């Protein structure tokens, strides 16, 4: 199997949109929630058209607000992670010159954010694994490492799904 075979699938082909709950990503957000102790934990994926972010898994957001299981990119801090291709650590949005006016702060009550990129089969940034707090907080080095490792696990799951799709085409 060549590397290009794994890269040709859309995120929808890999079951990352509109397919309901997903045990693997649910486990990832549970681990974020339990280890980082943030009230909100998410796995977000940016759609192929760059119009919205979908929360593939969520703790502390979608159950309480099911209408928020996807948002426009204007509300997305996870998209900032994707665009930077690296972790994003914001202890207090209200004090951060770059993010103090971000719509997520005003419309969703986000005060602190910690996220790491979720990679797709082409090693492209497709979303983020993140922790969100509704009050300012200093994210520890342990918190940062946890998010990065769990984002790596999520990325491996996406790559595995692409490899399985490739095998289905070959069979």
PAFILUM-936181 format. One record per atom (N, C-alpha, C, CB): residue in one letter; x, y negated, z. Coordinates in steps of 0.1 Angstrom, whole numbers, plus 5000, padded with zeros to 4 digits. Glycine has a CB too. Example, Ala and Ser with C-alpha at 12.3 -4.5 7.8 and 13.67 -1.06 7.14 Angstrom:
<nuros>
A513250575078;A512350455078;A513250335078;A511350455090;S512850225071;S513750115071;S512950005079;S514150065057;
</nuros>
This chain:
<nuros>
X500850125000;X500050005000;X500949885000;X499050005012;X500749794990;X501549674990;X500949564998;X501649624975;X501849475003;X501349365011;X500249285005;X502549275015;X500349264992;X499249184985;X497949244986;X499649154971;X497849384987;X496649454988;X495849415000;X496849604988;X496649395011;X496049365024;X495549215024;X497049385036;X496149135016;X495848985017;X494648945009;X497048915012;X494049035001;X493048984992;X491648974997;X493049074980;X491349005010;X490049015015;X489648875021;X489949125026;X488348845020;X487848725026;X487648755041;X486548675019;X487448655049;X487248685063;X485848745065;X487248545071;X484948725056;X483648785057;X483748935054;X482648725047;X484648975045;X484949115042;X485449185054;X485949125030;X486149115063;X486749175074;X485849175086;X488049105078;X484549135085;X483649135096;X483749025106;X483649265103;X484348915101;X484548805111;X483448705111;X485848745107;X482548715102;X481348625102;X480048695101;X481448525089;X479148645108;X477748685107;X477448835108;X477148645094;X478248905117;X478049045119;X477749085133;X479249125114;X477448985141;X477049015155;X478249035164;X476149125156;X477949085176;X479049115186;X480049205181;X478449165199;X481249185187;X482449265182;X483249305195;X483349185172;X483249425198;X483849475211;X485349435213;X483749625212;X486149435202;X487549405203;X487649255207;X488249425190;X486949165200;X487149025203;X486448985216;X486548935192;X485349055219;X484749035233;X485749075244;X483449125234;X486449175242;X487449215252;X488549105253;X488149355248;X488949055242;X489948945242;X489448825250;X490348905228;X488248785248;X487748665255;X487548705270;X486448615249;X487148825273;X487048865287;X488348855294;X486549015288;X489448905287;X490748895293;X491248745295;X491748965284;X490948665285;X491248515286;X490548465299;X490848435274;X489248495299;X488448445310;X488948495324;X486948485309;X489348615325;X489748675338;X491148635341;X489648825337;X492048615332;X493448585335;X493748435337;X494348645325;X493048355328;X493348215329;X492348145338;X493248155314;X491248215341;X490248155350;X489648025345;X490848135364;X489448015332;X488747895327;X487247935325;X489447855313;X486447835326;X484947855325;X484547895310;X484247735329;X485347865300;X485047895287;X486247965280;X484547765279;X485948075273;X486948145265;X486348175252;X487548275273;X487148155241;X486648175228;X487648235218;X486148035222;X487048315209;X487848345196;X487048275185;X487948505194;X487748185179;X487048105168;X487748135155;X487047955171;X486948135145;X487448165131;X486848055122;X487048305126;X487747995114;X487247885105;X486847955092;X488447785102;X485647915087;X485147985075;X485947955063;X483647935072;X485748035053;X486648025040;X486447895033;X486248145031;X485447825035;X485147695029;X485647575037;X483747675025;X486247605049;X486647495058;X485547395062;X487847415052;X484347455064;X483247375068;X482747385083;X482047405059;X483047505088;X482547525102;X483547625109;X481147585102;X483447625122;X484047725130;X482947815136;X485047665141;X483247945136;X482348045141;X483048105153;X481948155131;X482248115164;X482848185176;X482548335175;X482248125189;X483548405171;X483448555170;X483248615183;X484748605163;X483748555193;X483448605207;X483548485216;X484548715212;X482748485227;X482648365236;X482248415250;X481648265230;X482848345260;X482448355273;X482248215279;X483448445282;X481048195284;X480748065290;X480247955280;X482048005296;X479947995268;X479447895258;X478247945251;X480547855248;X478348055243;X477248095235;X476048155243;X477748195225;X476348225254;X475248285261;X474348175267;X475748375272;X475048065272;X474247955278;X473747865267;X475147875287;X474347865256;X473947775245;X474047845231;X474847645244;X473147945229;X473248025216;X473347945204;X472048115216;X472747825204;X472847735192;X474247685189;X471847625193;X475147705198;X476447655196;X477447765192;X476947595209;X476947875187;X477847985183;X478647955170;X477048115181;X478347845164;X479247785154;X479047635155;X478847845139;X480147565151;X480047425151;X480747365138;X480747365163;X480447245134;X481147185123;X482647165128;X480447045119;X483447155118;X484847135121;X485147005129;X485747135109;X484246905128;X484446775135;X484546805150;X483346685131;X483946905155;X483946935169;X484947035173;X482546995174;X485847075164;X486747185166;X488147145170;X486847275154;X488447185183;X489847175187;X490647295181;X490047165202;X489947405180;X490547525174;X491147505160;X489547645174;X490447415153;X490947385139;X492247305140;X489947295132;X492447225151;X493747165153;X494847265155;X493647065166;X494547375163;X495547475164;X495947535151;X494947595174;X494847565143;X495147625130;X495947535121;X493747655123;X495647405121;X496347305113;X497847295117;X495647175113;X498047305130;X499447295136;X500247425135;X499347245150;X499547535132;X500147665131;X500947695144;X501147665120;X500347645155;X501047675168;X500147645180;X502347605169;X500547675192;X499747645203;X499347505205;X500447705216;X498247475212;X497847345215;X497447345230;X496647295206;X498147255237;X497947245252;X497547105255;X499247285259;X496347085260;X495846955264;X495346965278;X494746905254;X496046905288;X495546915302;X494346825305;X496746885311;X494246715297;X493246615300;X492946535287;X493546525312;X491846575280;X491546505268;X491446355270;X490346565262;X490846315281;X490546165284;X491846085285;X489746155296;X492946155288;X494246085289;X495146105277;X494946125302;X494746185268;X495646215257;X495246115245;X495446365252;X496246035241;X495945935231;X495445995218;X497245855228;X495846115215;X495446175202;X494046235203;X496346285198;X493646275215;X492346345216;X491246285225;X492546485221;X491546165231;X490646105240;X489346075233;X491245985246;X489346045220;X488046015213;X487546135205;X488245895204;X488046255207;X487646365200;X486146405203;X488546495203;X485346435193;X483946465195;X483746585205;X483346495182;X484646675206;X484446785215;X484446735229;X485646895213;X485146635232;X485146585246;X483746515249;X486246475248;X483246435240;X482046365242;X480746445240;X481946245233;X480746535230;X479546615227;X479446745234;X479446635212;X480646805238;X480546935244;X481146945258;X481347035235;X481646825263;X482146825276;X483546885279;X481146885285;X484346895268;X485646955269;X486546855276;X486147005255;X487246905287;X488146815294;X489646865292;X487846805308;X489746995292;X491147055290;X491047175280;X491647105304;X492047185272;X492047285262;X493447355261;X491647225248;X493347485259;X494547565256;X494247665246;X495047635270;X494947665234;X494647755223;X495947795216;X493747685214;X495847915210;X496947975202;X496348025189;X497748085210;X497048015178;X496548055165;X496248205163;X497448015154;X495148225156;X494748355152;X495148365137;X493148385154;X495948465133;X496448475120;X495648575112;X497848515120;X495548545099;X494848635089;X495748725083;X494048545079;X495248805073;X496048905067;X497148855058;X495248995058;X497048725054;X498148665046;X499048585055;X497548575035;X499048605068;X499748535078;X499448385078;X501248555075;X498148365073;X497648225074;X496848205087;X496748205062;X496748085091;X496048055103;X494548045100;X496547915109;X493748135107;X492348145104;X491448095116;X491948285100;X492048065127;X491348025138;X492148015151;X490148115141;X491548045162;X492248035175;X491648125186;X492347895180;X492448155195;X492048215208;X492248105218;X492748355212;X491248065226;X491447955235;X490647965248;X490947825228;X491147875257;X490547855270;X490147715271;X491447905282;X488947685276;X488447545278;X488047525292;X487347515267;X488347415297;X487847375311;X487047245309;X488947365321;X486047235318;X485247115318;X485747005328;X483747145322;X486847035334;X487546935342;X489046945338;X487446965358;X489746835340;X491246835337;X491946945345;X491846695339;X492946995339;X493747095346;X495147105339;X493147235346;X496147145347;X497447175342;X497547325339;X498547135353;X497747355326;X497847485322;X499247545326;X497647505307;X499347655332;X500547715337;X501247785325;X500347815348;X502547805327;X503347885317;X502648025315;X504847895321;X502248085326;X501548215326;X500248205317;X501148255340;X499448095319;X498248075310;X498648065296;X497547945315;X499647995293;X500147975279;X500548105272;X501247875278;X501348185280;X501848315275;X500648405273;X502848375284;X499748405282;X498548495281;X497748465268;X497548475293;X497448335266;X496748295254;X497448335241;X496448145254;X498748315241;X499548355229;X499548505227;X501048305231;X499748585237;X499748725235;X498348775231;X500148795248;X497248725237;X495948765233;X495648725218;X494848705242;X496148605214;X495948565200;X496748655191;X496448415198;X497948705195;X498648805187;X497848935186;X500048835194;X497248975197;X496349095196;X495249075187;X495849135210;X494548965187;X493548935178;X493948935163;X492848805181;X495148875161;X495748875148;X496049015143;X497048785148;X496549095152;X496849235148;X495549315144;X497549315159;X494449275151;X493149335148;X492649295134;X492049295158;X492849175131;X492449125117;X493249195107;X492648965116;X494549205109;X495449275099;X495049425098;X496949265104;X494749485109;X494249625109;X492949635100;X494049675123;X492049545102;X490849555094;X491149535079;X489849445099;X492049455076;X492449435062;X493049565056;X493349315060;X493849625064;X494549755060;X493449865058;X495549795070;X492449865067;X491449965066;X490549935053;X490549965078;X490249815050;X489549775038;X490349825026;X489249625038;X491649805026;X492449845015;X492349995013;X493849805017;X492450075024;X492350215023;X491050265018;X492650275037;X489950195021;X488650235016;X488650215001;X487550145023;X489250104996;X489250084981;X490150194974;X489849944978;X491150234980;X492050344974;X491350474974;X493350354982;X490550504984;X489950634986;X488850664975;X489350654999;
</nuros>
